[in-house]
Amino acid sequence: MDDASRPDPLSAARHFLETPLGRLLQPGESGDGFEQALALFGAVAGGVPAYRTLLAEQGIDPAAVAGEADFQRLPLLDKKSYNRRFKLDDLVLGGSLTRADFFAVSSGSTGEPTFWPRAQADEYPVAVRFEQVFRDAFRAQEKRTLAVICFALGTWVGGMFTAACMRHLSLKGYPIVTATPGNKIDEILRVVQRLSPQFEQTVLLGYPPFLKELIDAGRAQGLDWSPFDVKLVMAGEVFSETWRDLVAERVGATDPLRFSASLYGTADAGVLGNETPLSVAIRRVLAERPEAAQQLFGDTRLPTLCQYDPTARYFESIDGSLAFSGWNGVPLVRYHIADRGGILGYDAMLAAIRDLGADPVAEVRSTGGPDPRRLPFVWVFGRADFTVSFFGANVFPETVSLGLEQPEVRAHVTGKFVMEVKEGLAGDKPRLTIAVELARGASGDDEFGELVAIAILTQLRRLNSEFANYVPQEFQKPLVSLYPTGHPDYFPVGVKHRYSRK
C-alpha cells in the first residue's frame, strides 16, 4: 500500500530484501495508514473493472472521495457481493488475471471454497509479518533455525504461503532452513528427529490443535522436545493462555512471551497482524482479569490480540466487526471480513493496561530483545459459526476449550471437541452435548466423563454470564461423550476440525 500503483515483483522483492525490518515498520509506527488507504482506493477505482462497476452502480464519483468521512461511505465488500459476483479477470488490477501468478484457496469453513489470485509481490508485505515474529520474538537473525511447515499443503493458503515467506526470510539473510512435511504427523516427527539436533531452534508452524496433537504424539513415542528449543507460529484459531502454558510446558519452553506467536490471517489477504511479545504480555494480564477484558473487548472471552501495520492493512471497526483495505492479487477496499473484533491505538492500549497496575513494556524489556514497536492493536474473536445457542445463551468454543485445559483432565484429552444442542434427550427440553476426543492411548470411563463435564461447566459459569443466567440450572451441566483419537464420526483425520454441529 506504499504506492498508488501496484509494484512489480522485482521492485517489491528488492524493497523487502534491502530494507531492514525497523525501517519497514517505521511508517506504521508514525501514521494511521489512511493516506495509503486513500491512494489504494484511487488505484482500484481507476484500474479494477469490478470496483469501477460497483461505484458506478451506487453513483459514487471517485474524485469526490477525499477525506475519512467520504471513505467511510464507500461500499463494504464481501465474498458474496464482490468476489463471487464478478469474474476473476474483472477483480484484478488492469482487468487481466495473468497479472497474478498463483491461486490461494480459502478453507470454506462457512461455505464453498473461494479462489483468490495472488502475485509474488503480494507475499512481501506478509513476509514482513513473519520477519517481525522471527526477529523480535525468536531472534532468528542470530540462531540457526529449522522452520517446519505443519499446515496443509496444496491449494489451501496456509502451507504454500508460509513456505514462500520462510524462503523470503532466508534470502534476506536469516539463517533459516525450511522443511515442508505438511500436516502428516509421522513425517513431521521424522523431520524433527533427523534435523532438529543440527539447529539451535526449531519452529513449528501450524494450527494450534494440530500442533498440540503433534507434540503429544512425539511425547507418546518417547521424544523429548526440550533440547530443540521449540517455538510455535500458529493461525486459524483462538486459544487461551492456559493452553499456551500447557504446550510450553510439554516442549520445555520457559519464556511465554517469546515461545509462540499467533497470526491473524485470511486467504483473502494473507497475514493481517501478528502476536508480539508485548501483545502476549497484555493478553496474559487480561487472562487473569475477565472483568477488565469485558471492559476492553466487550466480552469476557479472550480474543487473539495482535499488532498490525496500518500502512499495509488499514483496519476499520464497524459495529463490533472488522473491515480492512489492502493490496492483494485482488486489491480490497473496505473488505468486510465480518470477524468480530476491534482496534485500538498503541498509546490507548498501554494506558488501559497501566490502569490495571501492570507494565507490559517493562516486562518485555526484562526478558531481552528489542523494545516493543509502537504499532496499533487489532483483536479478533473465534469464528461465530462455531457458536451454538442453548436456551438463548451463546456457547462459545473458547470457553469449552478452557474447561478441557484444566489440570484434572488435560493429560487425557487432545483438546478437540464437538458441541451440539440435541432435542428429545430430556423430554421437551434441549441438552447441550459435547463429544470429546481422548488423547492417544487414553481410556475414559463414566467417572472421567463426569470430571470433564464439571470442568467445562465451571468455566461456562465463570466466564459466560448469559449461560449462568439463561440456562436453567438443572440443564447447565453438558452431556459429555468420550471418543478415541481420530474417531471418524467426530474427529476424522486430515480435515479441518469443526467445533460444533447445528
The 8 nearest C-alpha neighbors of each residue, nearest first, counted from 0:
[[1, 311, 2, 35, 326, 325, 310, 39],
 [0, 2, 35, 3, 310, 311, 38, 39],
 [3, 1, 4, 0, 5, 38, 35, 6],
 [2, 4, 38, 42, 39, 5, 1, 0],
 [5, 3, 2, 6, 42, 39, 38, 0],
 [4, 6, 7, 3, 2, 326, 92, 0],
 [7, 5, 11, 10, 4, 8, 120, 2],
 [6, 8, 10, 9, 11, 5, 120, 12],
 [9, 7, 120, 11, 10, 119, 12, 6],
 [8, 10, 12, 11, 7, 13, 120, 6],
 [11, 9, 13, 12, 7, 8, 14, 6],
 [10, 12, 8, 14, 9, 13, 120, 6],
 [13, 11, 9, 15, 10, 14, 8, 16],
 [12, 14, 10, 16, 15, 11, 17, 9],
 [15, 13, 11, 12, 17, 16, 18, 10],
 [16, 14, 12, 13, 18, 17, 11, 123],
 [17, 15, 171, 13, 14, 18, 12, 170],
 [16, 18, 14, 15, 13, 19, 171, 12],
 [17, 19, 15, 16, 14, 23, 20, 22],
 [20, 18, 21, 22, 23, 17, 16, 15],
 [19, 21, 23, 22, 24, 18, 131, 127],
 [20, 22, 24, 19, 23, 25, 18, 372],
 [21, 23, 25, 24, 20, 19, 18, 26],
 [24, 22, 20, 21, 25, 19, 18, 26],
 [23, 25, 22, 21, 27, 26, 20, 28],
 [24, 26, 22, 28, 27, 23, 21, 29],
 [27, 25, 29, 28, 24, 30, 310, 23],
 [26, 28, 308, 25, 310, 309, 24, 29],
 [29, 27, 25, 374, 373, 26, 30, 24],
 [28, 30, 26, 27, 25, 31, 373, 374],
 [31, 29, 27, 32, 28, 26, 309, 310],
 [30, 32, 33, 309, 27, 310, 29, 313],
 [33, 31, 310, 309, 35, 34, 30, 313],
 [32, 34, 36, 35, 31, 37, 313, 310],
 [33, 35, 37, 36, 32, 38, 31, 310],
 [36, 34, 38, 33, 37, 32, 0, 310],
 [37, 35, 33, 39, 38, 34, 40, 32],
 [36, 38, 40, 34, 39, 35, 33, 41],
 [39, 37, 3, 35, 41, 40, 36, 34],
 [38, 40, 36, 42, 37, 41, 3, 35],
 [41, 39, 37, 43, 38, 42, 44, 36],
 [42, 40, 38, 44, 39, 43, 45, 37],
 [41, 43, 39, 45, 40, 3, 44, 46],
 [44, 42, 46, 40, 47, 45, 41, 39],
 [45, 43, 41, 51, 42, 46, 40, 50],
 [44, 46, 42, 43, 41, 47, 51, 48],
 [45, 47, 43, 93, 92, 44, 42, 48],
 [46, 48, 92, 43, 50, 49, 91, 93],
 [49, 47, 89, 51, 50, 94, 52, 46],
 [50, 48, 89, 52, 90, 51, 47, 53],
 [49, 51, 53, 52, 48, 47, 44, 54],
 [52, 50, 48, 54, 44, 53, 49, 55],
 [53, 51, 55, 49, 50, 54, 56, 48],
 [52, 54, 50, 56, 51, 55, 49, 57],
 [55, 53, 59, 51, 57, 56, 52, 58],
 [54, 56, 58, 52, 57, 53, 59, 51],
 [57, 55, 53, 54, 58, 52, 59, 51],
 [58, 56, 54, 55, 59, 53, 74, 52],
 [57, 59, 55, 56, 54, 60, 53, 61],
 [60, 58, 54, 57, 55, 61, 56, 63],
 [59, 61, 62, 63, 58, 64, 54, 55],
 [62, 60, 63, 64, 59, 44, 41, 54],
 [61, 63, 60, 64, 65, 41, 59, 44],
 [62, 64, 61, 60, 65, 69, 59, 66],
 [65, 63, 69, 61, 62, 70, 66, 60],
 [64, 66, 63, 69, 67, 70, 62, 37],
 [67, 65, 69, 68, 70, 64, 37, 71],
 [66, 68, 70, 69, 71, 65, 33, 64],
 [67, 69, 71, 70, 66, 72, 65, 64],
 [70, 68, 64, 66, 72, 67, 71, 65],
 [71, 69, 67, 72, 68, 73, 64, 66],
 [70, 72, 68, 69, 73, 67, 74, 333],
 [73, 71, 69, 70, 74, 68, 75, 67],
 [72, 74, 70, 71, 75, 69, 333, 59],
 [75, 73, 76, 72, 333, 54, 71, 53],
 [74, 76, 333, 335, 334, 73, 77, 332],
 [75, 77, 334, 335, 81, 333, 74, 80],
 [78, 76, 335, 80, 79, 81, 334, 336],
 [79, 77, 82, 81, 80, 83, 76, 113],
 [78, 80, 83, 77, 81, 82, 84, 76],
 [81, 79, 77, 84, 78, 76, 82, 83],
 [82, 80, 84, 78, 83, 79, 77, 76],
 [81, 83, 78, 84, 85, 79, 80, 77],
 [84, 82, 79, 81, 85, 78, 80, 86],
 [83, 85, 81, 82, 80, 79, 86, 78],
 [86, 84, 83, 82, 81, 89, 87, 49],
 [85, 87, 88, 89, 90, 84, 83, 82],
 [86, 88, 90, 89, 85, 96, 91, 82],
 [89, 87, 96, 95, 94, 90, 86, 91],
 [88, 90, 94, 48, 49, 87, 91, 86],
 [91, 89, 87, 49, 88, 329, 47, 48],
 [92, 90, 329, 94, 89, 88, 47, 96],
 [93, 91, 47, 46, 94, 90, 43, 95],
 [92, 94, 46, 95, 47, 91, 48, 98],
 [93, 95, 89, 88, 91, 92, 48, 47],
 [96, 94, 88, 97, 93, 98, 91, 92],
 [95, 97, 88, 98, 99, 91, 87, 94],
 [98, 96, 99, 95, 100, 88, 91, 94],
 [97, 99, 96, 95, 100, 118, 91, 92],
 [100, 98, 118, 97, 117, 96, 116, 101],
 [99, 101, 118, 117, 97, 98, 119, 102],
 [102, 100, 117, 116, 99, 118, 103, 119],
 [103, 101, 116, 115, 117, 114, 104, 154],
 [102, 104, 156, 115, 154, 114, 155, 116],
 [105, 103, 114, 155, 113, 156, 154, 115],
 [106, 104, 266, 113, 112, 107, 155, 156],
 [107, 105, 108, 112, 104, 155, 113, 266],
 [106, 108, 112, 110, 111, 109, 105, 113],
 [109, 107, 106, 110, 111, 112, 497, 105],
 [110, 108, 107, 111, 384, 106, 112, 382],
 [111, 109, 107, 108, 112, 106, 113, 105],
 [110, 112, 107, 113, 109, 108, 106, 105],
 [113, 111, 107, 105, 106, 104, 110, 114],
 [112, 114, 105, 104, 111, 115, 107, 106],
 [115, 113, 104, 103, 102, 116, 105, 112],
 [114, 116, 103, 102, 104, 117, 267, 113],
 [117, 115, 102, 328, 99, 101, 103, 329],
 [116, 118, 328, 101, 99, 102, 100, 115],
 [119, 117, 99, 100, 120, 121, 328, 101],
 [118, 120, 121, 122, 8, 117, 100, 123],
 [119, 121, 8, 118, 122, 11, 123, 7],
 [122, 120, 119, 118, 327, 123, 124, 117],
 [123, 121, 125, 120, 119, 124, 126, 164],
 [122, 124, 126, 125, 121, 120, 15, 127],
 [125, 123, 127, 126, 122, 121, 311, 128],
 [126, 124, 123, 127, 128, 122, 270, 269],
 [125, 127, 123, 164, 129, 128, 124, 122],
 [128, 126, 130, 124, 125, 129, 131, 123],
 [129, 127, 131, 125, 126, 130, 273, 132],
 [130, 128, 126, 132, 131, 127, 133, 125],
 [131, 129, 127, 133, 132, 128, 134, 126],
 [130, 132, 128, 134, 129, 135, 133, 127],
 [133, 131, 129, 136, 130, 135, 134, 128],
 [132, 134, 137, 130, 139, 131, 136, 135],
 [135, 133, 138, 139, 131, 132, 137, 130],
 [134, 136, 132, 131, 138, 133, 137, 369],
 [135, 137, 257, 132, 134, 133, 138, 276],
 [136, 138, 133, 139, 134, 135, 257, 132],
 [139, 137, 134, 140, 136, 135, 141, 133],
 [138, 140, 142, 141, 137, 133, 134, 144],
 [139, 141, 173, 138, 142, 134, 174, 133],
 [140, 142, 139, 138, 143, 174, 173, 134],
 [143, 141, 139, 144, 199, 140, 138, 174],
 [142, 144, 199, 174, 198, 175, 200, 141],
 [145, 143, 175, 200, 198, 201, 142, 199],
 [144, 146, 201, 176, 175, 177, 202, 198],
 [147, 145, 177, 202, 201, 176, 203, 178],
 [146, 148, 178, 203, 177, 179, 202, 149],
 [149, 147, 179, 204, 150, 181, 178, 203],
 [148, 150, 181, 205, 182, 204, 147, 151],
 [151, 149, 158, 205, 181, 182, 148, 157],
 [152, 150, 181, 182, 158, 149, 157, 153],
 [151, 153, 158, 181, 159, 150, 155, 154],
 [154, 152, 155, 151, 159, 158, 156, 157],
 [153, 155, 104, 103, 156, 152, 102, 159],
 [156, 154, 104, 153, 157, 103, 105, 152],
 [155, 157, 103, 104, 266, 160, 158, 159],
 [158, 156, 160, 150, 155, 159, 161, 151],
 [157, 159, 150, 152, 161, 151, 160, 156],
 [158, 160, 162, 161, 157, 152, 156, 163],
 [159, 161, 163, 162, 157, 158, 156, 164],
 [162, 160, 164, 158, 163, 159, 157, 165],
 [161, 163, 165, 159, 164, 160, 158, 166],
 [162, 164, 160, 166, 161, 165, 159, 167],
 [165, 163, 126, 167, 161, 166, 162, 160],
 [166, 164, 162, 168, 167, 163, 161, 169],
 [165, 167, 169, 163, 168, 164, 170, 162],
 [166, 168, 164, 170, 165, 169, 171, 163],
 [169, 167, 171, 165, 166, 170, 173, 164],
 [170, 168, 173, 166, 172, 171, 175, 167],
 [169, 171, 167, 172, 168, 166, 173, 16],
 [172, 170, 168, 16, 169, 173, 167, 17],
 [171, 173, 169, 170, 174, 168, 140, 175],
 [172, 174, 169, 140, 175, 168, 171, 139],
 [175, 173, 143, 169, 144, 172, 140, 142],
 [176, 174, 144, 169, 173, 145, 143, 177],
 [175, 177, 145, 146, 144, 174, 178, 169],
 [176, 178, 146, 145, 147, 175, 179, 165],
 [177, 179, 147, 146, 148, 180, 176, 145],
 [180, 178, 148, 181, 147, 177, 149, 162],
 [179, 181, 187, 186, 178, 148, 183, 149],
 [182, 180, 149, 151, 150, 179, 152, 183],
 [181, 183, 149, 151, 150, 184, 180, 493],
 [184, 182, 186, 181, 185, 187, 180, 149],
 [183, 185, 187, 186, 213, 188, 182, 216],
 [184, 186, 188, 187, 183, 189, 190, 213],
 [185, 187, 189, 183, 188, 184, 180, 190],
 [188, 186, 190, 184, 189, 185, 180, 183],
 [189, 187, 191, 185, 190, 186, 192, 184],
 [188, 190, 186, 192, 187, 191, 193, 185],
 [189, 191, 187, 193, 188, 192, 194, 186],
 [192, 190, 195, 188, 194, 193, 189, 187],
 [191, 193, 189, 190, 194, 188, 195, 196],
 [192, 194, 190, 191, 189, 195, 196, 197],
 [193, 195, 191, 196, 197, 190, 192, 198],
 [194, 196, 191, 197, 198, 227, 192, 201],
 [197, 195, 198, 194, 227, 193, 192, 199],
 [196, 198, 195, 194, 199, 193, 143, 145],
 [199, 197, 143, 195, 200, 196, 144, 145],
 [198, 200, 143, 142, 144, 227, 228, 197],
 [201, 199, 228, 144, 227, 198, 229, 145],
 [200, 202, 145, 229, 144, 227, 146, 228],
 [201, 203, 230, 146, 231, 229, 145, 147],
 [202, 204, 231, 147, 146, 232, 230, 148],
 [203, 205, 232, 148, 149, 233, 231, 147],
 [206, 204, 150, 149, 233, 210, 207, 232],
 [205, 207, 233, 209, 234, 208, 235, 210],
 [208, 206, 210, 209, 233, 211, 205, 236],
 [209, 207, 211, 210, 206, 212, 414, 415],
 [208, 210, 212, 206, 211, 207, 213, 205],
 [209, 211, 213, 207, 212, 208, 214, 206],
 [212, 210, 214, 208, 213, 209, 215, 207],
 [211, 213, 209, 215, 210, 214, 216, 208],
 [214, 212, 210, 216, 211, 215, 184, 209],
 [213, 215, 211, 217, 216, 212, 210, 218],
 [214, 216, 218, 212, 217, 213, 211, 219],
 [217, 215, 219, 213, 214, 218, 212, 220],
 [218, 216, 222, 220, 214, 215, 219, 213],
 [217, 219, 222, 221, 215, 220, 216, 214],
 [218, 220, 216, 217, 221, 215, 222, 439],
 [221, 219, 217, 218, 222, 216, 215, 223],
 [220, 222, 218, 219, 223, 217, 216, 224],
 [223, 221, 218, 217, 220, 224, 219, 192],
 [222, 224, 225, 221, 218, 226, 250, 217],
 [223, 225, 250, 227, 226, 222, 251, 229],
 [224, 226, 251, 250, 227, 223, 228, 229],
 [227, 225, 228, 224, 223, 196, 229, 251],
 [226, 228, 229, 225, 200, 224, 201, 195],
 [229, 227, 200, 226, 225, 201, 230, 252],
 [230, 228, 201, 227, 202, 200, 250, 231],
 [229, 231, 202, 258, 259, 201, 203, 228],
 [232, 230, 259, 203, 202, 204, 233, 260],
 [233, 231, 204, 260, 261, 259, 203, 205],
 [234, 232, 261, 205, 206, 204, 207, 262],
 [235, 233, 262, 261, 206, 236, 263, 205],
 [234, 236, 206, 233, 237, 263, 264, 262],
 [237, 235, 234, 381, 238, 207, 206, 233],
 [236, 238, 381, 303, 302, 380, 397, 239],
 [239, 237, 242, 236, 397, 240, 243, 207],
 [238, 240, 242, 241, 243, 401, 237, 301],
 [239, 241, 243, 242, 244, 283, 286, 238],
 [240, 242, 244, 239, 243, 245, 404, 401],
 [243, 241, 245, 239, 240, 244, 246, 404],
 [244, 242, 240, 246, 241, 245, 247, 239],
 [245, 243, 247, 241, 242, 246, 248, 240],
 [246, 244, 242, 248, 243, 247, 241, 249],
 [245, 247, 249, 248, 243, 244, 242, 250],
 [248, 246, 252, 244, 250, 249, 245, 251],
 [247, 249, 251, 245, 246, 250, 252, 244],
 [248, 250, 246, 247, 251, 245, 214, 224],
 [251, 249, 224, 225, 247, 248, 252, 246],
 [250, 252, 225, 248, 249, 247, 253, 224],
 [253, 251, 247, 250, 248, 254, 258, 228],
 [252, 254, 255, 251, 247, 248, 258, 257],
 [255, 253, 256, 257, 258, 252, 366, 247],
 [256, 254, 258, 257, 253, 244, 259, 247],
 [257, 255, 276, 254, 279, 258, 280, 259],
 [258, 256, 136, 255, 254, 259, 276, 137],
 [259, 257, 230, 255, 254, 256, 252, 231],
 [260, 258, 231, 230, 257, 232, 261, 256],
 [261, 259, 232, 274, 233, 231, 262, 275],
 [260, 262, 233, 274, 234, 232, 273, 263],
 [263, 261, 273, 234, 264, 233, 272, 274],
 [264, 262, 272, 271, 270, 273, 234, 261],
 [263, 265, 270, 269, 271, 262, 234, 266],
 [266, 264, 269, 267, 268, 270, 263, 271],
 [265, 267, 105, 269, 268, 156, 104, 103],
 [268, 266, 265, 269, 115, 105, 327, 329],
 [269, 267, 266, 265, 327, 270, 271, 264],
 [268, 270, 265, 264, 266, 125, 267, 271],
 [269, 271, 264, 125, 263, 272, 265, 268],
 [270, 272, 264, 263, 269, 312, 307, 268],
 [273, 271, 307, 263, 305, 306, 270, 262],
 [274, 272, 262, 305, 306, 263, 261, 275],
 [273, 275, 305, 260, 261, 278, 306, 262],
 [274, 276, 278, 277, 279, 273, 260, 132],
 [275, 277, 256, 279, 278, 257, 280, 136],
 [278, 276, 280, 275, 279, 363, 371, 281],
 [279, 277, 281, 275, 280, 276, 274, 305],
 [278, 280, 282, 276, 277, 281, 256, 275],
 [279, 281, 277, 283, 278, 282, 359, 276],
 [282, 280, 278, 284, 279, 283, 359, 277],
 [281, 283, 279, 285, 284, 280, 286, 278],
 [284, 282, 286, 280, 285, 281, 279, 240],
 [283, 285, 281, 282, 286, 287, 280, 288],
 [286, 284, 288, 282, 287, 283, 292, 291],
 [287, 285, 283, 288, 284, 282, 289, 240],
 [286, 288, 285, 284, 289, 283, 291, 282],
 [287, 289, 285, 291, 290, 286, 292, 284],
 [290, 288, 292, 299, 291, 293, 287, 286],
 [289, 291, 293, 288, 292, 294, 299, 285],
 [292, 290, 294, 293, 288, 289, 295, 285],
 [293, 291, 289, 295, 290, 294, 299, 285],
 [294, 292, 298, 299, 297, 290, 291, 296],
 [293, 295, 291, 292, 297, 296, 290, 298],
 [296, 294, 292, 293, 297, 291, 298, 351],
 [297, 295, 298, 293, 292, 294, 341, 340],
 [296, 298, 293, 294, 295, 299, 292, 300],
 [299, 297, 293, 300, 296, 292, 294, 301],
 [298, 300, 293, 289, 292, 462, 301, 290],
 [301, 299, 298, 302, 462, 397, 398, 292],
 [300, 302, 299, 303, 286, 292, 239, 380],
 [303, 301, 380, 379, 378, 304, 300, 237],
 [302, 304, 379, 378, 237, 380, 305, 301],
 [305, 303, 378, 302, 278, 377, 274, 379],
 [306, 304, 274, 273, 377, 272, 376, 278],
 [305, 307, 376, 375, 272, 273, 374, 377],
 [308, 306, 272, 375, 309, 374, 376, 305],
 [307, 309, 27, 310, 311, 312, 374, 24],
 [310, 308, 32, 313, 312, 311, 27, 31],
 [311, 309, 32, 27, 308, 312, 35, 313],
 [310, 312, 309, 0, 308, 325, 313, 124],
 [313, 311, 325, 309, 324, 310, 314, 323],
 [312, 314, 309, 324, 323, 32, 310, 36],
 [315, 313, 323, 322, 312, 324, 316, 321],
 [314, 316, 322, 321, 323, 317, 313, 342],
 [315, 317, 321, 341, 320, 319, 322, 342],
 [316, 318, 320, 319, 321, 315, 322, 341],
 [319, 317, 320, 316, 321, 339, 341, 340],
 [318, 320, 317, 340, 339, 316, 341, 321],
 [321, 319, 339, 340, 317, 337, 338, 316],
 [322, 320, 316, 337, 338, 315, 340, 317],
 [321, 323, 335, 334, 315, 333, 336, 314],
 [324, 322, 314, 333, 313, 334, 315, 312],
 [325, 323, 332, 333, 313, 331, 312, 334],
 [326, 324, 312, 331, 330, 311, 0, 327],
 [325, 327, 330, 0, 331, 328, 121, 39],
 [328, 326, 330, 329, 121, 268, 325, 117],
 [327, 329, 117, 116, 118, 330, 99, 91],
 [328, 330, 327, 91, 90, 331, 116, 115],
 [331, 329, 327, 326, 328, 325, 332, 43],
 [330, 332, 324, 325, 334, 329, 333, 326],
 [331, 333, 324, 334, 40, 325, 330, 323],
 [334, 332, 324, 323, 75, 322, 335, 76],
 [333, 335, 76, 322, 323, 332, 331, 75],
 [336, 334, 322, 337, 77, 76, 75, 333],
 [335, 337, 338, 322, 334, 321, 77, 323],
 [338, 336, 335, 320, 321, 339, 322, 77],
 [339, 337, 320, 336, 321, 340, 379, 380],
 [340, 338, 320, 380, 379, 319, 337, 321],
 [339, 341, 379, 320, 378, 319, 380, 321],
 [340, 342, 316, 378, 377, 319, 321, 320],
 [341, 343, 377, 376, 378, 316, 344, 340],
 [342, 344, 376, 375, 348, 347, 377, 345],
 [345, 343, 375, 347, 346, 376, 348, 342],
 [344, 346, 375, 348, 347, 374, 373, 349],
 [347, 345, 349, 348, 344, 350, 373, 375],
 [346, 348, 350, 344, 349, 345, 351, 343],
 [349, 347, 351, 345, 350, 346, 344, 343],
 [350, 348, 346, 352, 351, 347, 353, 345],
 [349, 351, 353, 347, 348, 352, 346, 354],
 [352, 350, 348, 354, 349, 353, 347, 355],
 [353, 351, 349, 355, 354, 350, 357, 348],
 [352, 354, 357, 356, 350, 355, 351, 358],
 [353, 355, 351, 352, 356, 350, 357, 349],
 [356, 354, 353, 352, 357, 351, 291, 284],
 [355, 357, 353, 354, 358, 352, 351, 284],
 [358, 356, 353, 355, 352, 359, 354, 284],
 [357, 359, 360, 361, 353, 362, 356, 352],
 [358, 360, 362, 361, 280, 281, 363, 357],
 [361, 359, 363, 362, 358, 364, 277, 371],
 [360, 362, 364, 359, 363, 358, 365, 366],
 [361, 363, 359, 365, 360, 364, 358, 366],
 [364, 362, 360, 365, 361, 366, 359, 277],
 [363, 365, 361, 362, 367, 366, 370, 360],
 [366, 364, 362, 363, 367, 361, 360, 368],
 [365, 367, 364, 363, 362, 368, 254, 256],
 [368, 366, 364, 365, 369, 363, 370, 362],
 [367, 369, 135, 370, 366, 364, 136, 138],
 [370, 368, 371, 135, 367, 364, 372, 363],
 [369, 371, 364, 372, 368, 363, 360, 367],
 [372, 370, 277, 369, 373, 360, 363, 276],
 [373, 371, 374, 370, 28, 24, 369, 277],
 [372, 374, 28, 345, 371, 375, 29, 346],
 [373, 375, 28, 372, 345, 306, 307, 27],
 [376, 374, 344, 345, 306, 307, 343, 373],
 [375, 377, 306, 343, 342, 305, 344, 307],
 [378, 376, 342, 305, 341, 306, 304, 343],
 [379, 377, 304, 340, 341, 303, 302, 305],
 [378, 380, 340, 302, 303, 339, 338, 381],
 [381, 379, 302, 339, 340, 303, 382, 237],
 [382, 380, 237, 383, 236, 379, 302, 397],
 [381, 383, 384, 385, 380, 338, 386, 339],
 [382, 384, 386, 385, 381, 339, 338, 395],
 [385, 383, 382, 386, 109, 387, 499, 108],
 [384, 386, 499, 383, 498, 382, 387, 396],
 [387, 385, 395, 383, 384, 394, 393, 396],
 [388, 386, 394, 393, 389, 385, 395, 499],
 [387, 389, 393, 392, 391, 394, 390, 386],
 [388, 390, 392, 391, 393, 387, 420, 394],
 [391, 389, 470, 392, 469, 388, 429, 471],
 [392, 390, 389, 388, 393, 469, 470, 465],
 [393, 391, 389, 465, 466, 388, 390, 469],
 [392, 394, 388, 387, 395, 386, 389, 391],
 [395, 393, 387, 386, 388, 392, 396, 389],
 [394, 396, 386, 397, 398, 393, 399, 387],
 [395, 397, 399, 398, 400, 386, 498, 394],
 [398, 396, 400, 395, 399, 401, 238, 237],
 [399, 397, 401, 400, 396, 395, 459, 458],
 [398, 400, 402, 396, 401, 397, 455, 403],
 [401, 399, 397, 403, 402, 398, 396, 404],
 [400, 402, 404, 398, 399, 403, 397, 239],
 [401, 403, 455, 454, 399, 400, 404, 405],
 [404, 402, 400, 401, 405, 409, 414, 408],
 [405, 403, 409, 401, 402, 242, 400, 406],
 [404, 406, 403, 407, 402, 409, 408, 401],
 [407, 405, 408, 409, 404, 410, 403, 245],
 [406, 408, 405, 409, 410, 450, 454, 451],
 [407, 409, 406, 410, 411, 405, 403, 451],
 [410, 408, 404, 411, 412, 406, 403, 405],
 [409, 411, 408, 412, 406, 438, 407, 413],
 [410, 412, 438, 409, 441, 408, 437, 413],
 [413, 411, 437, 438, 409, 414, 436, 410],
 [414, 412, 438, 415, 437, 436, 212, 411],
 [413, 415, 412, 403, 400, 416, 208, 436],
 [416, 414, 413, 436, 435, 208, 417, 498],
 [415, 417, 435, 434, 498, 436, 433, 414],
 [416, 418, 498, 499, 434, 433, 419, 435],
 [419, 417, 499, 433, 432, 498, 500, 434],
 [420, 418, 432, 500, 499, 431, 421, 501],
 [419, 421, 431, 430, 432, 429, 389, 422],
 [422, 420, 430, 429, 419, 431, 423, 424],
 [421, 423, 429, 424, 430, 428, 420, 427],
 [422, 424, 426, 425, 427, 429, 421, 428],
 [425, 423, 422, 426, 430, 429, 421, 428],
 [426, 424, 428, 423, 427, 429, 430, 422],
 [425, 427, 423, 428, 424, 429, 422, 430],
 [426, 428, 423, 425, 429, 422, 424, 430],
 [427, 429, 425, 426, 422, 430, 423, 424],
 [430, 428, 422, 421, 420, 423, 425, 427],
 [431, 429, 421, 420, 432, 422, 424, 474],
 [430, 432, 420, 477, 419, 478, 421, 433],
 [433, 431, 478, 419, 477, 418, 479, 420],
 [432, 434, 418, 479, 417, 478, 435, 480],
 [433, 435, 480, 417, 416, 479, 481, 418],
 [436, 434, 416, 481, 482, 480, 433, 415],
 [435, 437, 482, 415, 484, 483, 412, 413],
 [436, 438, 412, 483, 484, 413, 482, 411],
 [439, 437, 412, 413, 411, 441, 484, 440],
 [440, 438, 441, 484, 437, 483, 216, 219],
 [439, 441, 438, 442, 437, 483, 484, 219],
 [442, 440, 438, 439, 411, 437, 443, 412],
 [443, 441, 440, 444, 437, 483, 411, 438],
 [442, 444, 447, 481, 441, 448, 445, 437],
 [443, 445, 447, 446, 448, 442, 481, 449],
 [446, 444, 448, 447, 449, 443, 450, 480],
 [445, 447, 449, 448, 444, 450, 443, 451],
 [448, 446, 450, 449, 444, 445, 443, 451],
 [447, 449, 445, 451, 450, 446, 479, 452],
 [448, 450, 452, 446, 447, 451, 445, 453],
 [451, 449, 447, 453, 448, 452, 454, 446],
 [450, 452, 448, 454, 449, 453, 447, 455],
 [451, 453, 449, 455, 450, 454, 477, 479],
 [452, 454, 456, 450, 455, 451, 457, 449],
 [455, 453, 402, 451, 457, 452, 456, 450],
 [456, 454, 402, 452, 458, 453, 457, 399],
 [455, 457, 453, 459, 458, 454, 476, 452],
 [458, 456, 454, 460, 455, 459, 453, 461],
 [459, 457, 461, 455, 460, 456, 402, 462],
 [460, 458, 456, 463, 461, 462, 457, 398],
 [459, 461, 467, 457, 458, 463, 462, 456],
 [462, 460, 458, 459, 463, 457, 464, 467],
 [461, 463, 459, 460, 458, 299, 464, 300],
 [464, 462, 459, 466, 465, 460, 461, 467],
 [463, 465, 467, 466, 468, 462, 460, 461],
 [466, 464, 392, 468, 463, 467, 469, 393],
 [465, 467, 392, 463, 464, 469, 470, 468],
 [466, 468, 464, 460, 465, 469, 470, 463],
 [467, 469, 465, 466, 470, 464, 471, 472],
 [470, 468, 466, 465, 467, 392, 390, 471],
 [469, 471, 390, 466, 468, 475, 472, 467],
 [472, 470, 474, 473, 475, 469, 468, 390],
 [471, 473, 475, 474, 470, 467, 476, 468],
 [472, 474, 471, 475, 476, 470, 477, 430],
 [475, 473, 472, 471, 476, 470, 430, 477],
 [474, 476, 472, 473, 470, 477, 471, 456],
 [475, 477, 456, 474, 452, 478, 453, 473],
 [478, 476, 431, 432, 452, 479, 475, 433],
 [477, 479, 432, 433, 431, 476, 480, 452],
 [480, 478, 433, 434, 432, 452, 448, 477],
 [479, 481, 434, 435, 433, 482, 478, 448],
 [482, 480, 435, 434, 436, 437, 443, 479],
 [481, 483, 436, 437, 435, 486, 484, 480],
 [484, 482, 437, 486, 436, 485, 481, 438],
 [485, 483, 486, 437, 436, 439, 438, 482],
 [484, 486, 490, 491, 492, 487, 483, 436],
 [485, 487, 490, 484, 488, 483, 491, 489],
 [488, 486, 491, 490, 489, 485, 492, 484],
 [489, 487, 486, 490, 491, 485, 482, 434],
 [488, 490, 487, 486, 491, 417, 434, 485],
 [491, 489, 485, 486, 487, 488, 492, 484],
 [492, 490, 487, 485, 486, 489, 494, 493],
 [491, 493, 485, 494, 490, 487, 486, 495],
 [492, 494, 491, 495, 182, 183, 151, 496],
 [495, 493, 492, 496, 491, 490, 497, 151],
 [496, 494, 497, 493, 106, 108, 492, 491],
 [495, 497, 494, 498, 490, 415, 491, 489],
 [498, 496, 499, 495, 417, 385, 500, 108],
 [499, 497, 417, 385, 416, 418, 496, 396],
 [500, 498, 418, 417, 385, 497, 419, 501],
 [501, 499, 419, 418, 417, 498, 497, 385],
 [500, 419, 499, 420, 387, 418, 421, 385]]
